[in-house]
Amino acid sequence: MKRRSLVAGLAAGFALLLSACATGATQPAPQAFTSDRIEVVTRGSGSDVILIPGLTSHRDVWATTAAALETNHRVHMVQVKGFAGFPAAANAEGQVAAPVAEEIARYIGEQHLDHPALIGHSMGGTIAMMVSARHPDAVGRVMVVDMFPWMGAMFGPPGSTAESVRPVADQVRAQMLAAPAGATSTTEQMIAGMVRTESARPQQIEYARNSDRATVANAFHELIVTDLRPELTHITAPLTVLYVIPPAIPITPAQYDGYMHASYASLPNARIVKIDDSYHFIMIDQFDRFMQEVHTFLGD
């Protein structure tokens, strides 16, 4: 597999652009939740679903999904600070995904959510896997939307490890931090390879341009050097993975399919579903097909 070529087609796009169950028991009233890493907006009523956006994304990437779910579910839309115009706060330095995952786990506990479903897109999928692997008793089910458990495998030859690709991750972060501000044409090109729906591209470009550069660079570095494959077996909740074949990749669709399935091989019961005629933002490009999978995932 030409992993280094695959990096050029995929990684750049990522860069430009995170119990009272007995009858009659009562839950404690939830308290106002404050965090220096995330904000959460809640809508609807019913069983709990937490929606986690990806790198540079605004929580409104889930707006149509939330609207379709809120009749039967209480939807919690997470915003990662530092992305899409939100002040970076504690996400301005160091890791982003791992501490955000811990904040979501804290949110689940403090709001007394009963085994919520997690749906995460891209880096949000990484965060969802972190929460479900590191706090397995807190989560009911998990959906990962177009993300590998270790993105860093694309940055080195077969047999690479998180440490062996760290120099590459360091170089990528340095390049991102040194890039000229307002590289609109480059951003437009990358979003065009991630969002097939042309009318939706300008908004995603704006979110990417308004994201804090250090937060994005550090988060992308973290994704390269974080290998979640050894932790997948800690996930006890049912797992669904949706994925697409990216445009203009230098390998065959069959090879890409094989790589995706191999990445989740330690979870043989995971449901892995390819979505056709879509780019990375499946919830935008194939909304009806996406919602079919979400309803199946939730058991609606």
Secondary structure, 3 states (H helix, E strand, C coil): CCHHHHHHHHHHHHHCCCCCCCCCCCCCCCCCCCCCCEEEEEEECCEEEEEECCCCCCHHHHHHHHHHHCCCEEEEEEEECCCCCCCCHHHHCCCCHHHHHHHHHHHHHHCCCCCCEEEEECHHHHHHHHHHHHCHHHCCEEEEECCCCCHHHHHCCCCCCCCCCHHHHHHHHHHHHHCCCCCHHHHHHHHHCCCCCHHHHHHHHHHHHCCCHHHHHHHHHHHHHCCCHHHHHHCCCCEEEEECCCCCCCCCHHHHHHHHHHHCCCCCCCEEEECCCCCCCHHHHCHHHHHHHHHHHHCC
